[in-house]
């Protein structure tokens, strides 16, 4: 096993460890029943997905080219 392989393994183990810690923190907030912690986690999750959480705009706000002007009275 080369030095690069060992470094990659260490990076992967570190990432897995960080993921485990994050999951453990989430579980402990649920177990505690802390509304403030749960609310904070919800807010963070929504911030992470903000652009995807916006509804699609159904209104077209542009005027098509070549539209005749309305008659003047």
DSSP file (Angstrom, degrees, kcal/mol; ACC not computed):
  #  RESIDUE AA STRUCTURE BP1 BP2  ACC     N-H-->O    O-->H-N    N-H-->O    O-->H-N    TCO  KAPPA ALPHA  PHI   PSI    X-CA   Y-CA   Z-CA
    1    1 A X              0   0    0      0, 0.0     2,-0.1     0, 0.0     0, 0.0   0.000 360.0 360.0 360.0 129.9    0.0    0.0    0.0
    2    2 A X     >  -     0   0    0      1,-0.1     4,-2.0     4,-0.0     5,-0.2  -0.304 360.0-104.9 -85.1 170.6    1.5    3.4   -1.0
    3    3 A X  H  > S+     0   0    0      1,-0.2     4,-2.5     2,-0.2     5,-0.2   0.890 121.6  54.3 -60.3 -40.8    1.5    6.6    0.9
    4    4 A X  H  > S+     0   0    0      1,-0.2     4,-2.6     2,-0.2    -1,-0.2   0.906 106.9  50.6 -61.9 -43.0   -1.3    8.0   -1.3
    5    5 A X  H  > S+     0   0    0      1,-0.2     4,-2.3     2,-0.2    -1,-0.2   0.911 111.2  48.4 -61.3 -42.5   -3.5    5.0   -0.6
    6    6 A X  H  X S+     0   0    0     -4,-2.0     4,-2.4     2,-0.2    -2,-0.2   0.901 111.2  50.3 -64.9 -40.2   -3.0    5.4    3.1
    7    7 A X  H  X S+     0   0    0     -4,-2.5     4,-2.5     2,-0.2    -2,-0.2   0.919 110.8  48.9 -63.8 -43.8   -3.8    9.2    2.9
    8    8 A X  H  X S+     0   0    0     -4,-2.6     4,-2.4     1,-0.2    -1,-0.2   0.899 110.9  50.7 -62.8 -40.4   -7.0    8.4    0.9
    9    9 A X  H  X S+     0   0    0     -4,-2.3     4,-2.7     2,-0.2    -2,-0.2   0.913 110.8  48.9 -62.6 -42.6   -8.0    5.8    3.5
   10   10 A X  H  X S+     0   0    0     -4,-2.4     4,-2.4     2,-0.2    -2,-0.2   0.906 111.3  49.5 -64.2 -41.5   -7.4    8.3    6.3
   11   11 A X  H  X S+     0   0    0     -4,-2.5     4,-2.3     2,-0.2    -2,-0.2   0.913 112.6  47.7 -62.4 -42.4   -9.5   11.0    4.4
   12   12 A X  H  X S+     0   0    0     -4,-2.4     4,-2.5     2,-0.2    -2,-0.2   0.914 112.2  48.8 -66.0 -43.0  -12.3    8.5    3.9
   13   13 A X  H  X S+     0   0    0     -4,-2.7     4,-2.4     1,-0.2    -1,-0.2   0.891 111.1  50.9 -63.2 -39.2  -12.2    7.4    7.5
   14   14 A X  H  X S+     0   0    0     -4,-2.4     4,-2.5     2,-0.2    -2,-0.2   0.910 110.5  48.6 -64.3 -42.8  -12.3   11.0    8.6
   15   15 A X  H  X S+     0   0    0     -4,-2.3     4,-2.3     2,-0.2    -2,-0.2   0.904 112.3  48.6 -64.3 -41.5  -15.3   11.8    6.4
   16   16 A X  H  X S+     0   0    0     -4,-2.5     4,-2.4     2,-0.2    -2,-0.2   0.890 111.1  50.9 -65.0 -38.7  -17.1    8.7    7.8
   17   17 A X  H  X S+     0   0    0     -4,-2.4     4,-2.4     2,-0.2    -2,-0.2   0.911 110.4  48.7 -64.4 -43.0  -16.3    9.8   11.3
   18   18 A X  H  X S+     0   0    0     -4,-2.5     4,-2.2     2,-0.2    -2,-0.2   0.903 111.8  49.6 -63.5 -41.0  -17.6   13.3   10.7
   19   19 A X  H  X S+     0   0    0     -4,-2.3     4,-2.4     2,-0.2    -2,-0.2   0.912 110.3  50.5 -63.8 -42.3  -20.8   11.8    9.1
   20   20 A X  H  X S+     0   0    0     -4,-2.4     4,-2.6     1,-0.2    -2,-0.2   0.914 109.8  50.4 -62.0 -43.0  -21.2    9.5   12.1
   21   21 A X  H  X S+     0   0    0     -4,-2.4     4,-2.3     1,-0.2    -1,-0.2   0.900 110.3  49.9 -62.5 -40.9  -20.8   12.5   14.5
   22   22 A X  H  X S+     0   0    0     -4,-2.2     4,-2.0     2,-0.2    -1,-0.2   0.917 112.3  46.9 -64.7 -43.2  -23.4   14.5   12.6
   23   23 A X  H  X S+     0   0    0     -4,-2.4     4,-2.6     1,-0.2    -2,-0.2   0.902 111.6  51.5 -64.9 -39.9  -25.9   11.6   12.7
   24   24 A X  H  X S+     0   0    0     -4,-2.6     4,-2.5     1,-0.2    -2,-0.2   0.904 109.1  50.2 -63.9 -41.4  -25.3   11.1   16.4
   25   25 A X  H  X S+     0   0    0     -4,-2.3     4,-1.8     2,-0.2    -1,-0.2   0.895 111.2  49.6 -63.5 -39.8  -25.9   14.8   17.1
   26   26 A X  H  X S+     0   0    0     -4,-2.0     4,-1.7     1,-0.2    -2,-0.2   0.923 111.9  47.9 -64.7 -44.6  -29.1   14.6   15.2
   27   27 A X  H  X S+     0   0    0     -4,-2.6     4,-2.7     1,-0.2    -2,-0.2   0.896 109.4  52.6 -64.0 -40.2  -30.3   11.5   17.0
   28   28 A X  H  X S+     0   0    0     -4,-2.5     4,-2.4     1,-0.2    -1,-0.2   0.866 106.4  53.4 -67.4 -33.9  -29.4   13.0   20.4
   29   29 A X  H  X>S+     0   0    0     -4,-1.8     5,-1.3     2,-0.2     4,-1.2   0.893 111.5  46.4 -65.2 -38.5  -31.5   16.1   19.6
   30   30 A X  H  <5S+     0   0    0     -4,-1.7    -2,-0.2     2,-0.2    -1,-0.2   0.912 112.2  49.9 -68.3 -42.0  -34.4   13.8   18.8
   31   31 A X  H  <5S+     0   0    0     -4,-2.7    -2,-0.2     1,-0.2    -1,-0.2   0.891 111.4  48.5 -64.5 -38.8  -33.9   11.8   22.0
   32   32 A X  H  <5S-     0   0    0     -4,-2.4    -1,-0.2    -5,-0.2    -2,-0.2   0.766 101.2-137.7 -71.1 -24.2  -33.8   14.9   24.1
   33   33 A X  T  <5 +     0   0    0     -4,-1.2     2,-0.8     1,-0.2    -3,-0.2   0.781  38.2 170.4  71.3  25.4  -36.9   16.2   22.5
   34   34 A X     >< -     0   0    0     -5,-1.3     4,-2.4     1,-0.2    -1,-0.2  -0.606  22.5-165.0 -76.1 109.7  -35.3   19.6   22.3
   35   35 A X  H  > S+     0   0    0     -2,-0.8     4,-2.6     1,-0.2     5,-0.2   0.871  88.6  54.1 -62.8 -37.2  -37.6   21.7   20.2
   36   36 A X  H  > S+     0   0    0      2,-0.2     4,-2.2     1,-0.2    -1,-0.2   0.918 110.4  45.7 -64.7 -43.3  -34.9   24.4   19.8
   37   37 A X  H  > S+     0   0    0      2,-0.2     4,-2.4     1,-0.2    -2,-0.2   0.910 114.5  47.8 -66.1 -41.9  -32.4   21.9   18.5
   38   38 A X  H  X S+     0   0    0     -4,-2.4     4,-2.2     2,-0.2    -2,-0.2   0.903 111.6  50.4 -65.4 -40.3  -34.9   20.3   16.2
   39   39 A X  H  X S+     0   0    0     -4,-2.6     4,-2.5     2,-0.2    -2,-0.2   0.901 110.4  50.3 -63.2 -41.3  -36.0   23.7   14.9
   40   40 A X  H  X S+     0   0    0     -4,-2.2     4,-2.5     2,-0.2    -2,-0.2   0.916 110.2  49.4 -63.8 -43.3  -32.3   24.6   14.2
   41   41 A X  H  X S+     0   0    0     -4,-2.4     4,-2.2     2,-0.2    -1,-0.2   0.890 111.0  50.2 -63.7 -38.9  -31.8   21.4   12.3
   42   42 A X  H  X S+     0   0    0     -4,-2.2     4,-2.4     2,-0.2    -2,-0.2   0.932 110.6  49.3 -63.6 -45.7  -34.9   22.0   10.2
   43   43 A X  H  X S+     0   0    0     -4,-2.5     4,-2.4     1,-0.2    -2,-0.2   0.909 111.2  49.5 -60.1 -43.1  -33.7   25.6    9.5
   44   44 A X  H  X S+     0   0    0     -4,-2.5     4,-2.0     1,-0.2    -1,-0.2   0.903 111.0  50.0 -63.8 -40.9  -30.3   24.4    8.4
   45   45 A X  H  X S+     0   0    0     -4,-2.2     4,-1.0     1,-0.2    -2,-0.2   0.896 111.6  47.7 -64.5 -40.1  -31.8   21.7    6.2
   46   46 A X  H  < S+     0   0    0     -4,-2.4     3,-0.3     1,-0.2    -2,-0.2   0.887 110.1  52.3 -68.7 -38.3  -34.0   24.2    4.5
   47   47 A X  H >< S+     0   0    0     -4,-2.4     3,-1.1     1,-0.2     4,-0.2   0.882 106.8  54.0 -63.3 -37.5  -31.1   26.7    4.0
   48   48 A X  H 3< S+     0   0    0     -4,-2.0    -1,-0.2     1,-0.2    -2,-0.2   0.783 118.3  34.7 -67.9 -26.2  -29.1   23.9    2.4
   49   49 A X  T >X S+     0   0    0     -4,-1.0     4,-1.2    -3,-0.3     3,-0.5   0.135  81.8 127.5-111.9  18.8  -31.9   23.2   -0.1
   50   50 A X  H X> S+     0   0    0     -3,-1.1     3,-1.0     1,-0.3     4,-0.7   0.862  70.4  47.2 -51.1 -53.0  -33.2   26.8   -0.5
   51   51 A X  H >4 S+     0   0    0      1,-0.3     3,-0.9    -4,-0.2    -1,-0.3   0.893 114.0  49.1 -60.3 -35.7  -33.1   27.2   -4.3
   52   52 A X  H <4 S+     0   0    0     -3,-0.5    -1,-0.3     1,-0.2    -2,-0.2   0.698 103.6  61.6 -74.4 -17.9  -34.9   23.9   -4.7
   53   53 A X  H << S+     0   0    0     -4,-1.2     2,-0.3    -3,-1.0    -1,-0.2   0.592  81.0  99.7 -86.2  -8.9  -37.5   24.8   -2.2
   54   54 A X  S << S-     0   0    0     -3,-0.9     3,-0.1    -4,-0.7     2,-0.0  -0.582  79.5-117.7 -76.1 136.0  -38.8   27.8   -4.2
   55   55 A X        -     0   0    0     -2,-0.3     2,-0.2     1,-0.1    -1,-0.1  -0.354  34.1 -97.0 -69.5 155.1  -41.9   27.1   -6.3
   56   56 A X        -     0   0    0      1,-0.1     2,-0.4     2,-0.0    -1,-0.1  -0.539  40.0-115.0 -71.4 134.5  -41.7   27.3  -10.0
   57   57 A X        -     0   0    0     -2,-0.2    -1,-0.1     1,-0.2    -3,-0.0  -0.591  30.7-177.0 -73.4 124.1  -42.9   30.7  -11.3
   58   58 A X        +     0   0    0     -2,-0.4     2,-0.4     2,-0.0    -1,-0.2   0.526  55.7  91.8 -97.6  -8.5  -46.1   30.1  -13.4
   59   59 A X        -     0   0    0      2,-0.0     2,-0.6     1,-0.0    -2,-0.0  -0.734  65.3-147.7 -92.6 132.5  -46.4   33.8  -14.4
   60   60 A X        -     0   0    0     -2,-0.4    -2,-0.0     1,-0.1    -1,-0.0  -0.887  15.1-177.8 -97.9 120.9  -44.9   35.1  -17.6
   61   61 A X        +     0   0    0     -2,-0.6     2,-0.2     2,-0.1    -1,-0.1   0.418  50.1  90.5-102.1   1.3  -43.9   38.7  -17.1
   62   62 A X        -     0   0    0      0, 0.0     2,-0.5     0, 0.0    -2,-0.1  -0.646  69.9-129.6 -98.8 157.1  -42.5   39.5  -20.6
   63   63 A X        -     0   0    0     -2,-0.2     3,-0.1     4,-0.0    -2,-0.1  -0.900  31.3-115.6-102.9 128.3  -44.4   40.9  -23.5
   64   64 A X    >   -     0   0    0     -2,-0.5     3,-0.9     1,-0.1     2,-0.1  -0.298  34.8-103.5 -63.5 146.6  -43.9   39.0  -26.8
   65   65 A X  T 3  S+     0   0    0      1,-0.2    -1,-0.1     0, 0.0     3,-0.1  -0.371 101.9  32.3 -67.8 146.6  -42.2   40.9  -29.6
   66   66 A X  T 3  S+     0   0    0      1,-0.3     2,-0.4    -3,-0.1    -1,-0.2   0.579  75.2 151.2  84.9  10.2  -44.4   42.2  -32.4
   67   67 A X    <   -     0   0    0     -3,-0.9    -1,-0.3     1,-0.1    -4,-0.0  -0.627  47.3-121.2 -75.1 126.5  -47.5   42.9  -30.2
   68   68 A X        -     0   0    0     -2,-0.4     2,-0.1    -3,-0.1    -1,-0.1  -0.343  26.5-107.7 -68.2 149.4  -49.5   45.7  -31.8
   69   69 A X        -     0   0    0      1,-0.1    -1,-0.1    -2,-0.0     3,-0.1  -0.463  40.5-100.9 -72.2 147.6  -50.0   48.8  -29.7
   70   70 A X        -     0   0    0     -2,-0.1    -1,-0.1     1,-0.1     2,-0.0  -0.375  46.6 -94.3 -67.5 150.1  -53.6   49.3  -28.5
   71   71 A X        -     0   0    0      1,-0.1     2,-0.4    -3,-0.1    -1,-0.1  -0.331  35.9-126.3 -65.2 145.9  -55.7   51.8  -30.4
   72   72 A X              0   0    0      1,-0.1    -1,-0.1    -3,-0.1    -3,-0.0  -0.770 360.0 360.0 -93.1 138.3  -55.8   55.4  -29.1
   73   73 A X              0   0    0     -2,-0.4    -1,-0.1     0, 0.0    -2,-0.0   0.416 360.0 360.0 -97.3 360.0  -59.3   56.9  -28.5
